[in-house]
Amino acid sequence: MNGYDKDSIETSFSTVKSLNSLLIGMAIEDGLIKSVKDPISDYIPEFVGTEFADITIEQLLLMRSKIY
């Protein structure tokens, strides 16, 4: 259909963003994450002390971070 078949490669940004949002929501509900306002460095130690340390989970979910 429209030049695509089962072997075609296509981006899935919106799909993955929705899945990630669902998983983050579940982690918050389970108490594993406090808030989407938390910086990612609270959960990913490799970001502590880097230019990305203050990026929030929410910014990542909304694709509004400075990570490209």
PDBQT receptor file of N, H, CA, C and O in Angstrom, charges set to zero:
ATOM      1  N   MET A   1       0.842  -1.174   0.000  1.00  0.00    +0.000 N 
ATOM      2  CA  MET A   1       0.000   0.000   0.000  1.00  0.00    +0.000 C 
ATOM      3  C   MET A   1       0.885   1.235   0.000  1.00  0.00    +0.000 C 
ATOM      4  O   MET A   1       1.763   1.362   0.854  1.00  0.00    +0.000 OA
ATOM      5  N   ASN A   2       0.677   2.127  -0.923  1.00  0.00    +0.000 N 
ATOM      6  H   ASN A   2      -0.036   2.024  -1.617  1.00  0.00    +0.000 HD
ATOM      7  CA  ASN A   2       1.441   3.365  -1.042  1.00  0.00    +0.000 C 
ATOM      8  C   ASN A   2       2.949   3.129  -1.059  1.00  0.00    +0.000 C 
ATOM      9  O   ASN A   2       3.710   3.973  -0.586  1.00  0.00    +0.000 OA
ATOM     10  N   GLY A   3       3.382   2.013  -1.590  1.00  0.00    +0.000 N 
ATOM     11  H   GLY A   3       2.763   1.328  -1.974  1.00  0.00    +0.000 HD
ATOM     12  CA  GLY A   3       4.801   1.720  -1.674  1.00  0.00    +0.000 C 
ATOM     13  C   GLY A   3       5.402   1.104  -0.429  1.00  0.00    +0.000 C 
ATOM     14  O   GLY A   3       6.610   0.868  -0.385  1.00  0.00    +0.000 OA
ATOM     15  N   TYR A   4       4.602   0.839   0.575  1.00  0.00    +0.000 N 
ATOM     16  H   TYR A   4       3.621   1.031   0.539  1.00  0.00    +0.000 HD
ATOM     17  CA  TYR A   4       5.084   0.233   1.810  1.00  0.00    +0.000 C 
ATOM     18  C   TYR A   4       4.639  -1.219   1.886  1.00  0.00    +0.000 C 
ATOM     19  O   TYR A   4       3.572  -1.590   1.396  1.00  0.00    +0.000 OA
ATOM     20  N   ASP A   5       5.480  -2.025   2.511  1.00  0.00    +0.000 N 
ATOM     21  H   ASP A   5       6.346  -1.723   2.909  1.00  0.00    +0.000 HD
ATOM     22  CA  ASP A   5       5.104  -3.406   2.771  1.00  0.00    +0.000 C 
ATOM     23  C   ASP A   5       5.633  -3.797   4.152  1.00  0.00    +0.000 C 
ATOM     24  O   ASP A   5       6.130  -2.944   4.887  1.00  0.00    +0.000 OA
ATOM     25  N   LYS A   6       5.532  -5.053   4.499  1.00  0.00    +0.000 N 
ATOM     26  H   LYS A   6       5.128  -5.746   3.902  1.00  0.00    +0.000 HD
ATOM     27  CA  LYS A   6       5.915  -5.505   5.841  1.00  0.00    +0.000 C 
ATOM     28  C   LYS A   6       7.396  -5.296   6.158  1.00  0.00    +0.000 C 
ATOM     29  O   LYS A   6       7.777  -5.302   7.328  1.00  0.00    +0.000 OA
ATOM     30  N   ASP A   7       8.230  -5.112   5.146  1.00  0.00    +0.000 N 
ATOM     31  H   ASP A   7       7.921  -5.107   4.195  1.00  0.00    +0.000 HD
ATOM     32  CA  ASP A   7       9.658  -4.915   5.360  1.00  0.00    +0.000 C 
ATOM     33  C   ASP A   7      10.071  -3.445   5.329  1.00  0.00    +0.000 C 
ATOM     34  O   ASP A   7      11.250  -3.133   5.496  1.00  0.00    +0.000 OA
ATOM     35  N   SER A   8       9.119  -2.544   5.118  1.00  0.00    +0.000 N 
ATOM     36  H   SER A   8       8.161  -2.797   4.983  1.00  0.00    +0.000 HD
ATOM     37  CA  SER A   8       9.427  -1.118   5.061  1.00  0.00    +0.000 C 
ATOM     38  C   SER A   8       9.813  -0.604   6.446  1.00  0.00    +0.000 C 
ATOM     39  O   SER A   8       9.272  -1.043   7.460  1.00  0.00    +0.000 OA
ATOM     40  N   ILE A   9      10.748   0.324   6.468  1.00  0.00    +0.000 N 
ATOM     41  H   ILE A   9      11.187   0.681   5.643  1.00  0.00    +0.000 HD
ATOM     42  CA  ILE A   9      11.167   0.952   7.717  1.00  0.00    +0.000 C 
ATOM     43  C   ILE A   9      10.485   2.308   7.805  1.00  0.00    +0.000 C 
ATOM     44  O   ILE A   9      10.510   3.097   6.861  1.00  0.00    +0.000 OA
ATOM     45  N   GLU A  10       9.882   2.559   8.946  1.00  0.00    +0.000 N 
ATOM     46  H   GLU A  10       9.862   1.918   9.712  1.00  0.00    +0.000 HD
ATOM     47  CA  GLU A  10       9.156   3.807   9.162  1.00  0.00    +0.000 C 
ATOM     48  C   GLU A  10       9.430   4.275  10.589  1.00  0.00    +0.000 C 
ATOM     49  O   GLU A  10       9.615   3.452  11.486  1.00  0.00    +0.000 OA
ATOM     50  N   THR A  11       9.456   5.575  10.801  1.00  0.00    +0.000 N 
ATOM     51  H   THR A  11       9.305   6.243  10.073  1.00  0.00    +0.000 HD
ATOM     52  CA  THR A  11       9.675   6.082  12.157  1.00  0.00    +0.000 C 
ATOM     53  C   THR A  11       8.451   5.796  13.019  1.00  0.00    +0.000 C 
ATOM     54  O   THR A  11       7.340   5.638  12.512  1.00  0.00    +0.000 OA
ATOM     55  N   SER A  12       8.670   5.732  14.317  1.00  0.00    +0.000 N 
ATOM     56  H   SER A  12       9.572   5.860  14.729  1.00  0.00    +0.000 HD
ATOM     57  CA  SER A  12       7.571   5.438  15.240  1.00  0.00    +0.000 C 
ATOM     58  C   SER A  12       7.580   6.396  16.426  1.00  0.00    +0.000 C 
ATOM     59  O   SER A  12       7.201   6.021  17.536  1.00  0.00    +0.000 OA
ATOM     60  N   PHE A  13       8.016   7.642  16.189  1.00  0.00    +0.000 N 
ATOM     61  H   PHE A  13       8.323   7.947  15.288  1.00  0.00    +0.000 HD
ATOM     62  CA  PHE A  13       8.165   8.597  17.285  1.00  0.00    +0.000 C 
ATOM     63  C   PHE A  13       6.902   8.747  18.122  1.00  0.00    +0.000 C 
ATOM     64  O   PHE A  13       6.965   8.628  19.346  1.00  0.00    +0.000 OA
ATOM     65  N   SER A  14       5.770   9.001  17.504  1.00  0.00    +0.000 N 
ATOM     66  H   SER A  14       5.719   9.098  16.510  1.00  0.00    +0.000 HD
ATOM     67  CA  SER A  14       4.529   9.221  18.260  1.00  0.00    +0.000 C 
ATOM     68  C   SER A  14       4.103   7.968  19.012  1.00  0.00    +0.000 C 
ATOM     69  O   SER A  14       3.628   8.049  20.144  1.00  0.00    +0.000 OA
ATOM     70  N   THR A  15       4.272   6.822  18.389  1.00  0.00    +0.000 N 
ATOM     71  H   THR A  15       4.658   6.756  17.469  1.00  0.00    +0.000 HD
ATOM     72  CA  THR A  15       3.912   5.568  19.044  1.00  0.00    +0.000 C 
ATOM     73  C   THR A  15       4.783   5.340  20.271  1.00  0.00    +0.000 C 
ATOM     74  O   THR A  15       4.282   4.998  21.342  1.00  0.00    +0.000 OA
ATOM     75  N   VAL A  16       6.063   5.527  20.114  1.00  0.00    +0.000 N 
ATOM     76  H   VAL A  16       6.470   5.805  19.244  1.00  0.00    +0.000 HD
ATOM     77  CA  VAL A  16       6.997   5.313  21.221  1.00  0.00    +0.000 C 
ATOM     78  C   VAL A  16       6.757   6.345  22.324  1.00  0.00    +0.000 C 
ATOM     79  O   VAL A  16       6.844   6.017  23.507  1.00  0.00    +0.000 OA
ATOM     80  N   LYS A  17       6.457   7.583  21.944  1.00  0.00    +0.000 N 
ATOM     81  H   LYS A  17       6.386   7.849  20.983  1.00  0.00    +0.000 HD
ATOM     82  CA  LYS A  17       6.180   8.616  22.940  1.00  0.00    +0.000 C 
ATOM     83  C   LYS A  17       4.965   8.222  23.786  1.00  0.00    +0.000 C 
ATOM     84  O   LYS A  17       4.974   8.399  25.005  1.00  0.00    +0.000 OA
ATOM     85  N   SER A  18       3.940   7.699  23.155  1.00  0.00    +0.000 N 
ATOM     86  H   SER A  18       3.932   7.556  22.165  1.00  0.00    +0.000 HD
ATOM     87  CA  SER A  18       2.748   7.259  23.886  1.00  0.00    +0.000 C 
ATOM     88  C   SER A  18       3.060   6.093  24.810  1.00  0.00    +0.000 C 
ATOM     89  O   SER A  18       2.606   6.068  25.954  1.00  0.00    +0.000 OA
ATOM     90  N   LEU A  19       3.823   5.140  24.330  1.00  0.00    +0.000 N 
ATOM     91  H   LEU A  19       4.193   5.160  23.401  1.00  0.00    +0.000 HD
ATOM     92  CA  LEU A  19       4.202   3.988  25.147  1.00  0.00    +0.000 C 
ATOM     93  C   LEU A  19       5.051   4.433  26.335  1.00  0.00    +0.000 C 
ATOM     94  O   LEU A  19       4.834   3.984  27.461  1.00  0.00    +0.000 OA
ATOM     95  N   ASN A  20       6.014   5.315  26.086  1.00  0.00    +0.000 N 
ATOM     96  H   ASN A  20       6.190   5.680  25.172  1.00  0.00    +0.000 HD
ATOM     97  CA  ASN A  20       6.847   5.822  27.178  1.00  0.00    +0.000 C 
ATOM     98  C   ASN A  20       6.010   6.552  28.217  1.00  0.00    +0.000 C 
ATOM     99  O   ASN A  20       6.236   6.391  29.416  1.00  0.00    +0.000 OA
ATOM    100  N   SER A  21       5.047   7.354  27.773  1.00  0.00    +0.000 N 
ATOM    101  H   SER A  21       4.863   7.485  26.799  1.00  0.00    +0.000 HD
ATOM    102  CA  SER A  21       4.170   8.075  28.701  1.00  0.00    +0.000 C 
ATOM    103  C   SER A  21       3.387   7.097  29.565  1.00  0.00    +0.000 C 
ATOM    104  O   SER A  21       3.240   7.307  30.769  1.00  0.00    +0.000 OA
ATOM    105  N   LEU A  22       2.888   6.036  28.958  1.00  0.00    +0.000 N 
ATOM    106  H   LEU A  22       3.007   5.865  27.980  1.00  0.00    +0.000 HD
ATOM    107  CA  LEU A  22       2.156   5.011  29.699  1.00  0.00    +0.000 C 
ATOM    108  C   LEU A  22       3.052   4.367  30.753  1.00  0.00    +0.000 C 
ATOM    109  O   LEU A  22       2.638   4.197  31.900  1.00  0.00    +0.000 OA
ATOM    110  N   LEU A  23       4.257   4.012  30.374  1.00  0.00    +0.000 N 
ATOM    111  H   LEU A  23       4.593   4.150  29.442  1.00  0.00    +0.000 HD
ATOM    112  CA  LEU A  23       5.187   3.362  31.301  1.00  0.00    +0.000 C 
ATOM    113  C   LEU A  23       5.603   4.295  32.436  1.00  0.00    +0.000 C 
ATOM    114  O   LEU A  23       5.719   3.864  33.583  1.00  0.00    +0.000 OA
ATOM    115  N   ILE A  24       5.828   5.574  32.122  1.00  0.00    +0.000 N 
ATOM    116  H   ILE A  24       5.734   5.924  31.190  1.00  0.00    +0.000 HD
ATOM    117  CA  ILE A  24       6.167   6.543  33.168  1.00  0.00    +0.000 C 
ATOM    118  C   ILE A  24       4.995   6.686  34.126  1.00  0.00    +0.000 C 
ATOM    119  O   ILE A  24       5.190   6.731  35.341  1.00  0.00    +0.000 OA
ATOM    120  N   GLY A  25       3.780   6.757  33.591  1.00  0.00    +0.000 N 
ATOM    121  H   GLY A  25       3.622   6.720  32.605  1.00  0.00    +0.000 HD
ATOM    122  CA  GLY A  25       2.586   6.836  34.439  1.00  0.00    +0.000 C 
ATOM    123  C   GLY A  25       2.479   5.644  35.369  1.00  0.00    +0.000 C 
ATOM    124  O   GLY A  25       2.136   5.794  36.541  1.00  0.00    +0.000 OA
ATOM    125  N   MET A  26       2.768   4.471  34.857  1.00  0.00    +0.000 N 
ATOM    126  H   MET A  26       3.047   4.349  33.904  1.00  0.00    +0.000 HD
ATOM    127  CA  MET A  26       2.725   3.259  35.682  1.00  0.00    +0.000 C 
ATOM    128  C   MET A  26       3.805   3.303  36.763  1.00  0.00    +0.000 C 
ATOM    129  O   MET A  26       3.564   2.899  37.900  1.00  0.00    +0.000 OA
ATOM    130  N   ALA A  27       4.996   3.794  36.408  1.00  0.00    +0.000 N 
ATOM    131  H   ALA A  27       5.191   4.123  35.484  1.00  0.00    +0.000 HD
ATOM    132  CA  ALA A  27       6.086   3.892  37.386  1.00  0.00    +0.000 C 
ATOM    133  C   ALA A  27       5.742   4.893  38.487  1.00  0.00    +0.000 C 
ATOM    134  O   ALA A  27       6.088   4.682  39.649  1.00  0.00    +0.000 OA
ATOM    135  N   ILE A  28       5.058   5.984  38.124  1.00  0.00    +0.000 N 
ATOM    136  H   ILE A  28       4.777   6.156  37.180  1.00  0.00    +0.000 HD
ATOM    137  CA  ILE A  28       4.624   6.957  39.132  1.00  0.00    +0.000 C 
ATOM    138  C   ILE A  28       3.579   6.321  40.038  1.00  0.00    +0.000 C 
ATOM    139  O   ILE A  28       3.641   6.457  41.260  1.00  0.00    +0.000 OA
ATOM    140  N   GLU A  29       2.632   5.635  39.441  1.00  0.00    +0.000 N 
ATOM    141  H   GLU A  29       2.582   5.524  38.448  1.00  0.00    +0.000 HD
ATOM    142  CA  GLU A  29       1.584   4.963  40.215  1.00  0.00    +0.000 C 
ATOM    143  C   GLU A  29       2.173   3.940  41.186  1.00  0.00    +0.000 C 
ATOM    144  O   GLU A  29       1.678   3.777  42.301  1.00  0.00    +0.000 OA
ATOM    145  N   ASP A  30       3.232   3.252  40.754  1.00  0.00    +0.000 N 
ATOM    146  H   ASP A  30       3.634   3.385  39.848  1.00  0.00    +0.000 HD
ATOM    147  CA  ASP A  30       3.878   2.244  41.594  1.00  0.00    +0.000 C 
ATOM    148  C   ASP A  30       4.879   2.848  42.588  1.00  0.00    +0.000 C 
ATOM    149  O   ASP A  30       5.476   2.125  43.386  1.00  0.00    +0.000 OA
ATOM    150  N   GLY A  31       5.060   4.165  42.537  1.00  0.00    +0.000 N 
ATOM    151  H   GLY A  31       4.576   4.752  41.888  1.00  0.00    +0.000 HD
ATOM    152  CA  GLY A  31       5.974   4.827  43.455  1.00  0.00    +0.000 C 
ATOM    153  C   GLY A  31       7.437   4.746  43.070  1.00  0.00    +0.000 C 
ATOM    154  O   GLY A  31       8.300   5.088  43.878  1.00  0.00    +0.000 OA
ATOM    155  N   LEU A  32       7.738   4.305  41.867  1.00  0.00    +0.000 N 
ATOM    156  H   LEU A  32       7.037   4.027  41.211  1.00  0.00    +0.000 HD
ATOM    157  CA  LEU A  32       9.126   4.195  41.418  1.00  0.00    +0.000 C 
ATOM    158  C   LEU A  32       9.676   5.534  40.942  1.00  0.00    +0.000 C 
ATOM    159  O   LEU A  32      10.882   5.774  41.006  1.00  0.00    +0.000 OA
ATOM    160  N   ILE A  33       8.798   6.397  40.468  1.00  0.00    +0.000 N 
ATOM    161  H   ILE A  33       7.819   6.202  40.416  1.00  0.00    +0.000 HD
ATOM    162  CA  ILE A  33       9.137   7.753  40.051  1.00  0.00    +0.000 C 
ATOM    163  C   ILE A  33       8.202   8.674  40.816  1.00  0.00    +0.000 C 
ATOM    164  O   ILE A  33       7.008   8.401  40.934  1.00  0.00    +0.000 OA
ATOM    165  N   LYS A  34       8.756   9.777  41.341  1.00  0.00    +0.000 N 
ATOM    166  H   LYS A  34       9.726   9.999  41.245  1.00  0.00    +0.000 HD
ATOM    167  CA  LYS A  34       7.937  10.702  42.132  1.00  0.00    +0.000 C 
ATOM    168  C   LYS A  34       7.057  11.585  41.249  1.00  0.00    +0.000 C 
ATOM    169  O   LYS A  34       5.863  11.736  41.512  1.00  0.00    +0.000 OA
ATOM    170  N   SER A  35       7.643  12.165  40.207  1.00  0.00    +0.000 N 
ATOM    171  H   SER A  35       8.612  12.042  39.994  1.00  0.00    +0.000 HD
ATOM    172  CA  SER A  35       6.919  13.141  39.404  1.00  0.00    +0.000 C 
ATOM    173  C   SER A  35       7.584  13.307  38.041  1.00  0.00    +0.000 C 
ATOM    174  O   SER A  35       8.784  13.074  37.893  1.00  0.00    +0.000 OA
ATOM    175  N   VAL A  36       6.798  13.710  37.052  1.00  0.00    +0.000 N 
ATOM    176  H   VAL A  36       5.823  13.900  37.172  1.00  0.00    +0.000 HD
ATOM    177  CA  VAL A  36       7.374  14.002  35.737  1.00  0.00    +0.000 C 
ATOM    178  C   VAL A  36       8.196  15.291  35.791  1.00  0.00    +0.000 C 
ATOM    179  O   VAL A  36       8.926  15.605  34.851  1.00  0.00    +0.000 OA
ATOM    180  N   LYS A  37       8.074  16.028  36.883  1.00  0.00    +0.000 N 
ATOM    181  H   LYS A  37       7.481  15.773  37.646  1.00  0.00    +0.000 HD
ATOM    182  CA  LYS A  37       8.860  17.260  37.064  1.00  0.00    +0.000 C 
ATOM    183  C   LYS A  37      10.274  16.955  37.566  1.00  0.00    +0.000 C 
ATOM    184  O   LYS A  37      11.116  17.852  37.621  1.00  0.00    +0.000 OA
ATOM    185  N   ASP A  38      10.538  15.707  37.931  1.00  0.00    +0.000 N 
ATOM    186  H   ASP A  38       9.855  14.979  37.887  1.00  0.00    +0.000 HD
ATOM    187  CA  ASP A  38      11.870  15.316  38.409  1.00  0.00    +0.000 C 
ATOM    188  C   ASP A  38      12.886  15.379  37.281  1.00  0.00    +0.000 C 
ATOM    189  O   ASP A  38      12.569  15.072  36.132  1.00  0.00    +0.000 OA
ATOM    190  N   PRO A  39      14.125  15.783  37.618  1.00  0.00    +0.000 N 
ATOM    191  CA  PRO A  39      15.183  15.737  36.609  1.00  0.00    +0.000 C 
ATOM    192  C   PRO A  39      15.571  14.292  36.299  1.00  0.00    +0.000 C 
ATOM    193  O   PRO A  39      15.527  13.424  37.170  1.00  0.00    +0.000 OA
ATOM    194  N   ILE A  40      15.946  14.055  35.063  1.00  0.00    +0.000 N 
ATOM    195  H   ILE A  40      15.982  14.761  34.356  1.00  0.00    +0.000 HD
ATOM    196  CA  ILE A  40      16.311  12.689  34.675  1.00  0.00    +0.000 C 
ATOM    197  C   ILE A  40      17.534  12.191  35.431  1.00  0.00    +0.000 C 
ATOM    198  O   ILE A  40      17.726  10.985  35.590  1.00  0.00    +0.000 OA
ATOM    199  N   SER A  41      18.365  13.130  35.900  1.00  0.00    +0.000 N 
ATOM    200  H   SER A  41      18.208  14.109  35.771  1.00  0.00    +0.000 HD
ATOM    201  CA  SER A  41      19.561  12.726  36.643  1.00  0.00    +0.000 C 
ATOM    202  C   SER A  41      19.218  12.083  37.981  1.00  0.00    +0.000 C 
ATOM    203  O   SER A  41      20.073  11.436  38.586  1.00  0.00    +0.000 OA
ATOM    204  N   ASP A  42      17.977  12.247  38.457  1.00  0.00    +0.000 N 
ATOM    205  H   ASP A  42      17.283  12.773  37.966  1.00  0.00    +0.000 HD
ATOM    206  CA  ASP A  42      17.546  11.540  39.671  1.00  0.00    +0.000 C 
ATOM    207  C   ASP A  42      17.440  10.038  39.429  1.00  0.00    +0.000 C 
ATOM    208  O   ASP A  42      17.505   9.250  40.372  1.00  0.00    +0.000 OA
ATOM    209  N   TYR A  43      17.280   9.646  38.189  1.00  0.00    +0.000 N 
ATOM    210  H   TYR A  43      17.227  10.286  37.423  1.00  0.00    +0.000 HD
ATOM    211  CA  TYR A  43      17.050   8.238  37.840  1.00  0.00    +0.000 C 
ATOM    212  C   TYR A  43      18.137   7.654  36.940  1.00  0.00    +0.000 C 
ATOM    213  O   TYR A  43      18.278   6.435  36.840  1.00  0.00    +0.000 OA
ATOM    214  N   ILE A  44      18.896   8.517  36.292  1.00  0.00    +0.000 N 
ATOM    215  H   ILE A  44      18.782   9.507  36.373  1.00  0.00    +0.000 HD
ATOM    216  CA  ILE A  44      19.981   8.059  35.410  1.00  0.00    +0.000 C 
ATOM    217  C   ILE A  44      21.270   8.733  35.889  1.00  0.00    +0.000 C 
ATOM    218  O   ILE A  44      21.573   9.854  35.481  1.00  0.00    +0.000 OA
ATOM    219  N   PRO A  45      22.022   8.057  36.747  1.00  0.00    +0.000 N 
ATOM    220  CA  PRO A  45      23.211   8.662  37.358  1.00  0.00    +0.000 C 
ATOM    221  C   PRO A  45      24.240   9.178  36.353  1.00  0.00    +0.000 C 
ATOM    222  O   PRO A  45      24.999  10.098  36.659  1.00  0.00    +0.000 OA
ATOM    223  N   GLU A  46      24.269   8.600  35.174  1.00  0.00    +0.000 N 
ATOM    224  H   GLU A  46      23.652   7.853  34.925  1.00  0.00    +0.000 HD
ATOM    225  CA  GLU A  46      25.240   9.034  34.161  1.00  0.00    +0.000 C 
ATOM    226  C   GLU A  46      25.040  10.490  33.746  1.00  0.00    +0.000 C 
ATOM    227  O   GLU A  46      25.950  11.104  33.189  1.00  0.00    +0.000 OA
ATOM    228  N   PHE A  47      23.858  11.047  34.011  1.00  0.00    +0.000 N 
ATOM    229  H   PHE A  47      23.119  10.549  34.463  1.00  0.00    +0.000 HD
ATOM    230  CA  PHE A  47      23.581  12.438  33.643  1.00  0.00    +0.000 C 
ATOM    231  C   PHE A  47      23.957  13.430  34.739  1.00  0.00    +0.000 C 
ATOM    232  O   PHE A  47      23.984  14.635  34.489  1.00  0.00    +0.000 OA
ATOM    233  N   VAL A  48      24.247  12.952  35.941  1.00  0.00    +0.000 N 
ATOM    234  H   VAL A  48      24.225  11.973  36.144  1.00  0.00    +0.000 HD
ATOM    235  CA  VAL A  48      24.633  13.844  37.033  1.00  0.00    +0.000 C 
ATOM    236  C   VAL A  48      25.909  14.581  36.623  1.00  0.00    +0.000 C 
ATOM    237  O   VAL A  48      26.876  13.973  36.163  1.00  0.00    +0.000 OA
ATOM    238  N   GLY A  49      25.888  15.903  36.800  1.00  0.00    +0.000 N 
ATOM    239  H   GLY A  49      25.102  16.397  37.173  1.00  0.00    +0.000 HD
ATOM    240  CA  GLY A  49      27.067  16.709  36.489  1.00  0.00    +0.000 C 
ATOM    241  C   GLY A  49      27.253  17.012  35.011  1.00  0.00    +0.000 C 
ATOM    242  O   GLY A  49      28.280  17.566  34.618  1.00  0.00    +0.000 OA
ATOM    243  N   THR A  50      26.282  16.660  34.195  1.00  0.00    +0.000 N 
ATOM    244  H   THR A  50      25.448  16.211  34.514  1.00  0.00    +0.000 HD
ATOM    245  CA  THR A  50      26.386  16.960  32.768  1.00  0.00    +0.000 C 
ATOM    246  C   THR A  50      25.433  18.100  32.417  1.00  0.00    +0.000 C 
ATOM    247  O   THR A  50      24.638  18.535  33.250  1.00  0.00    +0.000 OA
ATOM    248  N   GLU A  51      25.520  18.573  31.188  1.00  0.00    +0.000 N 
ATOM    249  H   GLU A  51      26.165  18.220  30.511  1.00  0.00    +0.000 HD
ATOM    250  CA  GLU A  51      24.627  19.638  30.728  1.00  0.00    +0.000 C 
ATOM    251  C   GLU A  51      23.171  19.177  30.645  1.00  0.00    +0.000 C 
ATOM    252  O   GLU A  51      22.268  20.000  30.498  1.00  0.00    +0.000 OA
ATOM    253  N   PHE A  52      22.942  17.874  30.739  1.00  0.00    +0.000 N 
ATOM    254  H   PHE A  52      23.676  17.205  30.858  1.00  0.00    +0.000 HD
ATOM    255  CA  PHE A  52      21.591  17.327  30.648  1.00  0.00    +0.000 C 
ATOM    256  C   PHE A  52      20.964  17.034  32.007  1.00  0.00    +0.000 C 
ATOM    257  O   PHE A  52      19.823  16.578  32.069  1.00  0.00    +0.000 OA
ATOM    258  N   ALA A  53      21.680  17.284  33.085  1.00  0.00    +0.000 N 
ATOM    259  H   ALA A  53      22.607  17.655  33.034  1.00  0.00    +0.000 HD
ATOM    260  CA  ALA A  53      21.247  16.892  34.428  1.00  0.00    +0.000 C 
ATOM    261  C   ALA A  53      19.898  17.479  34.831  1.00  0.00    +0.000 C 
ATOM    262  O   ALA A  53      19.140  16.831  35.552  1.00  0.00    +0.000 OA
ATOM    263  N   ASP A  54      19.586  18.688  34.380  1.00  0.00    +0.000 N 
ATOM    264  H   ASP A  54      20.202  19.214  33.794  1.00  0.00    +0.000 HD
ATOM    265  CA  ASP A  54      18.352  19.354  34.809  1.00  0.00    +0.000 C 
ATOM    266  C   ASP A  54      17.158  19.110  33.893  1.00  0.00    +0.000 C 
ATOM    267  O   ASP A  54      16.071  19.629  34.148  1.00  0.00    +0.000 OA
ATOM    268  N   ILE A  55      17.341  18.340  32.846  1.00  0.00    +0.000 N 
ATOM    269  H   ILE A  55      18.224  17.919  32.638  1.00  0.00    +0.000 HD
ATOM    270  CA  ILE A  55      16.217  18.024  31.963  1.00  0.00    +0.000 C 
ATOM    271  C   ILE A  55      15.222  17.174  32.738  1.00  0.00    +0.000 C 
ATOM    272  O   ILE A  55      15.603  16.220  33.416  1.00  0.00    +0.000 OA
ATOM    273  N   THR A  56      13.951  17.522  32.634  1.00  0.00    +0.000 N 
ATOM    274  H   THR A  56      13.641  18.296  32.083  1.00  0.00    +0.000 HD
ATOM    275  CA  THR A  56      12.936  16.773  33.374  1.00  0.00    +0.000 C 
ATOM    276  C   THR A  56      12.368  15.630  32.537  1.00  0.00    +0.000 C 
ATOM    277  O   THR A  56      12.486  15.605  31.312  1.00  0.00    +0.000 OA
ATOM    278  N   ILE A  57      11.758  14.703  33.231  1.00  0.00    +0.000 N 
ATOM    279  H   ILE A  57      11.662  14.723  34.226  1.00  0.00    +0.000 HD
ATOM    280  CA  ILE A  57      11.068  13.605  32.554  1.00  0.00    +0.000 C 
ATOM    281  C   ILE A  57       9.996  14.178  31.633  1.00  0.00    +0.000 C 
ATOM    282  O   ILE A  57       9.813  13.709  30.510  1.00  0.00    +0.000 OA
ATOM    283  N   GLU A  58       9.295  15.192  32.119  1.00  0.00    +0.000 N 
ATOM    284  H   GLU A  58       9.444  15.573  33.032  1.00  0.00    +0.000 HD
ATOM    285  CA  GLU A  58       8.237  15.825  31.323  1.00  0.00    +0.000 C 
ATOM    286  C   GLU A  58       8.783  16.399  30.018  1.00  0.00    +0.000 C 
ATOM    287  O   GLU A  58       8.166  16.240  28.965  1.00  0.00    +0.000 OA
ATOM    288  N   GLN A  59       9.930  17.061  30.081  1.00  0.00    +0.000 N 
ATOM    289  H   GLN A  59      10.431  17.190  30.936  1.00  0.00    +0.000 HD
ATOM    290  CA  GLN A  59      10.528  17.608  28.858  1.00  0.00    +0.000 C 
ATOM    291  C   GLN A  59      10.836  16.506  27.856  1.00  0.00    +0.000 C 
ATOM    292  O   GLN A  59      10.641  16.676  26.652  1.00  0.00    +0.000 OA
ATOM    293  N   LEU A  60      11.315  15.384  28.356  1.00  0.00    +0.000 N 
ATOM    294  H   LEU A  60      11.473  15.245  29.333  1.00  0.00    +0.000 HD
ATOM    295  CA  LEU A  60      11.593  14.258  27.451  1.00  0.00    +0.000 C 
ATOM    296  C   LEU A  60      10.305  13.705  26.851  1.00  0.00    +0.000 C 
ATOM    297  O   LEU A  60      10.247  13.419  25.655  1.00  0.00    +0.000 OA
ATOM    298  N   LEU A  61       9.281  13.555  27.675  1.00  0.00    +0.000 N 
ATOM    299  H   LEU A  61       9.328  13.787  28.647  1.00  0.00    +0.000 HD
ATOM    300  CA  LEU A  61       8.012  13.017  27.180  1.00  0.00    +0.000 C 
ATOM    301  C   LEU A  61       7.382  13.926  26.132  1.00  0.00    +0.000 C 
ATOM    302  O   LEU A  61       6.738  13.456  25.194  1.00  0.00    +0.000 OA
ATOM    303  N   LEU A  62       7.574  15.228  26.300  1.00  0.00    +0.000 N 
ATOM    304  H   LEU A  62       8.097  15.609  27.062  1.00  0.00    +0.000 HD
ATOM    305  CA  LEU A  62       7.004  16.188  25.350  1.00  0.00    +0.000 C 
ATOM    306  C   LEU A  62       7.955  16.489  24.184  1.00  0.00    +0.000 C 
ATOM    307  O   LEU A  62       7.640  17.278  23.294  1.00  0.00    +0.000 OA
ATOM    308  N   MET A  63       9.123  15.841  24.215  1.00  0.00    +0.000 N 
ATOM    309  H   MET A  63       9.379  15.200  24.939  1.00  0.00    +0.000 HD
ATOM    310  CA  MET A  63      10.156  16.043  23.204  1.00  0.00    +0.000 C 
ATOM    311  C   MET A  63      10.563  17.512  23.147  1.00  0.00    +0.000 C 
ATOM    312  O   MET A  63      10.709  18.094  22.073  1.00  0.00    +0.000 OA
ATOM    313  N   ARG A  64      10.743  18.094  24.329  1.00  0.00    +0.000 N 
ATOM    314  H   ARG A  64      10.625  17.621  25.202  1.00  0.00    +0.000 HD
ATOM    315  CA  ARG A  64      11.141  19.498  24.452  1.00  0.00    +0.000 C 
ATOM    316  C   ARG A  64      12.422  19.645  25.269  1.00  0.00    +0.000 C 
ATOM    317  O   ARG A  64      12.575  20.603  26.027  1.00  0.00    +0.000 OA
ATOM    318  N   SER A  65      13.315  18.718  25.117  1.00  0.00    +0.000 N 
ATOM    319  H   SER A  65      13.191  17.939  24.501  1.00  0.00    +0.000 HD
ATOM    320  CA  SER A  65      14.585  18.800  25.827  1.00  0.00    +0.000 C 
ATOM    321  C   SER A  65      15.672  19.246  24.856  1.00  0.00    +0.000 C 
ATOM    322  O   SER A  65      15.440  19.366  23.653  1.00  0.00    +0.000 OA
ATOM    323  N   LYS A  66      16.861  19.490  25.401  1.00  0.00    +0.000 N 
ATOM    324  H   LYS A  66      17.049  19.393  26.378  1.00  0.00    +0.000 HD
ATOM    325  CA  LYS A  66      17.984  19.867  24.536  1.00  0.00    +0.000 C 
ATOM    326  C   LYS A  66      18.790  18.649  24.089  1.00  0.00    +0.000 C 
ATOM    327  O   LYS A  66      19.906  18.798  23.592  1.00  0.00    +0.000 OA
ATOM    328  N   ILE A  67      18.238  17.447  24.258  1.00  0.00    +0.000 N 
ATOM    329  H   ILE A  67      17.330  17.326  24.662  1.00  0.00    +0.000 HD
ATOM    330  CA  ILE A  67      18.885  16.234  23.759  1.00  0.00    +0.000 C 
ATOM    331  C   ILE A  67      18.350  15.980  22.348  1.00  0.00    +0.000 C 
ATOM    332  O   ILE A  67      17.141  15.899  22.130  1.00  0.00    +0.000 OA
ATOM    333  N   TYR A  68      19.263  15.859  21.413  1.00  0.00    +0.000 N 
ATOM    334  H   TYR A  68      20.245  15.925  21.591  1.00  0.00    +0.000 HD
ATOM    335  CA  TYR A  68      18.838  15.622  20.013  1.00  0.00    +0.000 C 
ATOM    336  C   TYR A  68      19.299  14.279  19.537  1.00  0.00    +0.000 C 
ATOM    337  O   TYR A  68      19.037  13.906  18.393  1.00  0.00    +0.000 OA
TER     338      TYR A  68
